[in-house]
Amino acid sequence: MKTYEVDHLFIRLMGSKGGTVKADERLQGKKLVVLHNKSTIRFIVNKKEVCRLPLKEFLEDIEDRQGLQVAYERFDRNNNMVFLPTGVDPYDPNLLEPRRSILRLAIDWHLVEIYFKGRVHLKFHSWWIEPHFGLWAIMAPEEISN
């Protein structure tokens, strides 16, 4: 993830837990560090901890997890956000380049969203539910060809 420019960090409680915002940090010009051990994940911005989450429930159902979700923010020429259906190839040449990429993950009733400028590059991994839900992996810097 060091290859990509972090733009924003947003963490909130989910659903019936109330939706309380735990972190809402604009990160332009700042450094985000994510540290974890067997019980906790910590989000640190410019050496200051902005949020700490337990990993108890997250680790209990780790076998059922499919990883992070990645969403791309795309806008048309009229600056309207473009919403795509599931199953669309993110590298379809007819699509506009994304302005931002959003990595989403649920951790113990918290929604964690990390925003990056531009495209976080992906490569196809396998099918979860063919042909609608593919699993993708984040590409290493040496795999990205411009």
C-alpha positions as CSV (number, residue, x, y, z in Angstrom):
1,M,0.0,0.0,0.0
2,K,3.0,2.3,0.3
3,T,2.8,2.7,-3.5
4,Y,-0.4,4.7,-3.3
5,E,-1.1,8.2,-2.0
6,V,-3.5,8.1,1.0
7,D,-6.2,10.8,0.8
8,H,-8.6,10.1,3.7
9,L,-9.3,7.8,6.7
10,F,-12.9,7.2,7.8
11,I,-13.9,4.9,10.6
12,R,-17.4,4.5,12.1
13,L,-19.6,2.1,14.0
14,M,-21.9,0.1,11.8
15,G,-25.6,-0.6,11.8
16,S,-27.3,-1.1,15.2
17,K,-24.1,0.0,17.0
18,G,-25.1,3.6,16.3
19,G,-22.9,4.9,13.4
20,T,-20.7,6.9,15.7
21,V,-17.7,8.3,13.8
22,K,-14.4,7.2,15.4
23,A,-12.0,8.8,12.9
24,D,-12.5,11.2,10.0
25,E,-9.0,12.4,8.9
26,R,-8.0,14.2,5.7
27,L,-4.5,12.9,5.0
28,Q,-3.1,15.2,2.3
29,G,0.5,15.7,3.3
30,K,0.2,13.4,6.3
31,K,1.5,9.9,6.9
32,L,-0.9,7.0,7.8
33,V,0.6,4.0,9.7
34,V,-1.5,0.9,10.5
35,L,-0.1,-1.3,13.2
36,H,-1.7,-4.5,14.5
37,N,-1.0,-7.5,16.7
38,K,-3.2,-10.4,17.7
39,S,-5.7,-8.3,19.6
40,T,-5.7,-4.8,18.3
41,I,-5.4,-2.7,15.1
42,R,-4.1,0.9,15.5
43,F,-4.4,3.8,13.0
44,I,-1.8,6.4,13.4
45,V,-1.6,9.8,11.6
46,N,1.6,11.8,11.8
47,K,2.7,9.7,14.9
48,K,-0.6,10.3,16.7
49,E,-3.0,7.5,17.3
50,V,-6.4,8.4,15.9
51,C,-8.2,5.1,16.4
52,R,-7.7,1.7,18.0
53,L,-10.0,-1.2,17.3
54,P,-10.2,-4.7,18.9
55,L,-9.7,-7.7,16.6
56,K,-11.6,-10.3,18.7
57,E,-14.7,-10.9,16.5
58,F,-12.7,-10.2,13.4
59,L,-10.2,-13.0,14.1
60,E,-13.0,-15.4,15.3
61,D,-14.6,-15.4,11.8
62,I,-11.4,-14.9,9.7
63,E,-12.0,-18.1,7.7
64,D,-15.3,-16.7,6.3
65,R,-13.8,-13.4,5.2
66,Q,-13.2,-12.5,1.6
67,G,-10.8,-9.6,2.3
68,L,-11.1,-5.9,1.6
69,Q,-13.6,-4.4,-0.8
70,V,-12.3,-1.9,-3.3
71,A,-14.5,0.7,-4.8
72,Y,-13.5,3.3,-7.5
73,E,-14.9,6.8,-7.5
74,R,-15.5,7.7,-11.2
75,F,-17.2,10.9,-12.5
76,D,-18.5,11.5,-16.0
77,R,-17.7,14.6,-18.1
78,N,-20.6,16.5,-16.3
79,N,-19.0,15.7,-12.9
80,N,-21.8,13.2,-12.0
81,M,-20.6,10.1,-10.1
82,V,-20.7,7.0,-12.2
83,F,-22.3,3.9,-10.5
84,L,-21.4,0.6,-12.1
85,P,-23.2,-2.8,-11.6
86,T,-21.4,-5.7,-10.0
87,G,-19.3,-7.9,-12.2
88,V,-17.8,-5.1,-14.3
89,D,-14.1,-5.4,-15.2
90,P,-12.4,-2.5,-13.5
91,Y,-10.0,-2.3,-16.4
92,D,-12.7,-2.0,-19.1
93,P,-11.1,0.5,-21.6
94,N,-14.5,2.2,-22.0
95,L,-14.5,3.3,-18.4
96,L,-13.1,6.6,-17.2
97,E,-10.1,6.5,-14.8
98,P,-11.1,6.7,-11.2
99,R,-10.4,9.8,-9.2
100,R,-10.1,7.9,-6.0
101,S,-10.0,4.3,-4.8
102,I,-11.6,3.3,-1.5
103,L,-10.6,0.2,0.5
104,R,-13.3,-0.9,2.9
105,L,-13.2,-3.5,5.6
106,A,-15.5,-4.3,8.6
107,I,-13.6,-4.9,11.8
108,D,-15.6,-5.7,14.9
109,W,-18.7,-3.6,14.0
110,H,-16.6,-0.8,12.6
111,L,-16.5,0.2,9.0
112,V,-13.0,1.2,8.0
113,E,-12.5,3.2,4.8
114,I,-9.1,4.2,3.5
115,Y,-9.2,6.5,0.4
116,F,-6.4,6.8,-2.1
117,K,-5.8,9.2,-4.9
118,G,-6.3,7.7,-8.4
119,R,-6.4,3.9,-9.0
120,V,-5.3,1.2,-6.6
121,H,-4.2,-1.4,-9.2
122,L,-5.8,-4.8,-9.0
123,K,-5.3,-8.2,-10.6
124,F,-7.9,-10.9,-10.9
125,H,-7.5,-13.7,-8.3
126,S,-10.4,-16.0,-8.5
127,W,-14.2,-16.3,-8.6
128,W,-16.2,-16.0,-5.5
129,I,-19.6,-16.3,-7.3
130,E,-19.0,-16.7,-11.0
131,P,-19.6,-14.7,-13.1
132,H,-20.7,-11.8,-10.9
133,F,-18.3,-11.6,-8.0
134,G,-14.6,-11.9,-8.6
135,L,-11.9,-11.8,-6.0
136,W,-9.0,-9.4,-6.8
137,A,-5.6,-8.9,-5.3
138,I,-3.8,-5.6,-4.9
139,M,-0.9,-5.4,-7.3
140,A,2.7,-5.0,-6.1
141,P,4.6,-2.0,-7.5
142,E,6.7,-4.2,-9.8
143,E,3.5,-5.7,-11.4
144,I,2.1,-2.3,-12.4
145,S,2.7,-1.4,-16.0
146,N,1.9,2.1,-17.1
